[in-house]
Amino acid sequence: MRELTTTLLAAQKRATATPYVKVVVTNRVAGAVRYNWGRLYTGSEEDYLHGMTLPGDGSLLRVRITPASDSQKLYRQRVANPGPASDFSQWTYTGQYNAVAVAIAALAAEVSIFWIKTNREIRRIKSTDNGINWGSPELIDYTPTTSIGGMTAAYKPNGDLAVFYADQSTLYIKENINGQWQAPSGWDKSTGEISGVTCVYDDDWNLMVNGQDSPGNYKLWSLVYGDGGAVSVGYWSDLVEIASAPSGGDFEFRQPFLDKTDVYRCFFIEKFTGTEAYSRPYRSHTVAESEFPDNLWCEPVPFNLSSQYGLAMAHHGEYG
């Protein structure tokens, strides 16, 4: 039993009482900050494969591939101080073409752009000054086949990095440890075709993967490749379902993008092929104070945009 305070006791003895309601409003959903998204640019670039990152100086670096009708050319962009008055229309052609997948990652002033070519080459260009100057392309490996379902890359705080790429039904990781590229290794899962992958490093390599399971159902999963955090080094966690659609239906999931701010946040595409077909980004985030392996995601919310290839997300400080 809890006793009433003297203030409440006094109010209880009054002849009349006036109700008092206290309302507290916070800009949070499930403990996470609710972002107020705003469009800064609408360009003429075709909706296709792309990526983005923000290095240590807060500049915005974007990469994109043009469709096959334009030889799948690789472009890059740097916006020094991104904001409402910035020019997001200027792109630099890298001289590279026949690219079927692309990824970009940054740590402090170092930035790496990766891409896979139609001849199975995995290549990288690197900048050590926040994307102002770039080195020559380097060949780091070959994919097993030309059936690539996406790629992603992330740095560790110590400067090591990893590239993940999906080849048919196998997800591969290729790590750079102490400046040396290691041999790639594939996961130990049995699924159908994989069509997208994204990664954030946070004690482990935390991933989202989409594609089909062995019976052909469409899935969006979370997955961890261990680095000694929640999962032992070199081991894969179980695939944990985030979203599912039956085989032979009208829905599938594509192009996931993952970021970690105050919580884990993601975008992915829900593609509907029935009457009034659409391809729409959805966004979600984890519950505050939960860990990635907990897989505690809020109900996905549709984003007011039509896109086949999704929305890349990155942040610098408090800004996404």
Secondary structure, 3 states (H helix, E strand, C coil): CCCCCHHHHHHHCCCCCCCCCCCCCCCEECCEECCCCCCCCCCCCCCCCEEEECCCCCCEEEEEECCHHHCCCEEEEEECCCCCCCCCCCCEECCCCCEEEEEEEEECCEEEEEEEECCCEEEEEEECCCCCCCCCCEEEEECCCCCEEEEEEEECCCCCEEEEEEECCEEEEEEEECCEECCCEECCCCCCCEEEEEEEECCCEEEEEEEECCCCCEEEEEEEECCCCCCCCCCECCCEEEEEECCCCCEEEEEEEEEECCCEEEEEEEEECCCCCEEEEEEEEECCCCCHHHCCECCCEECCCCCCCCCCCCCECCEC
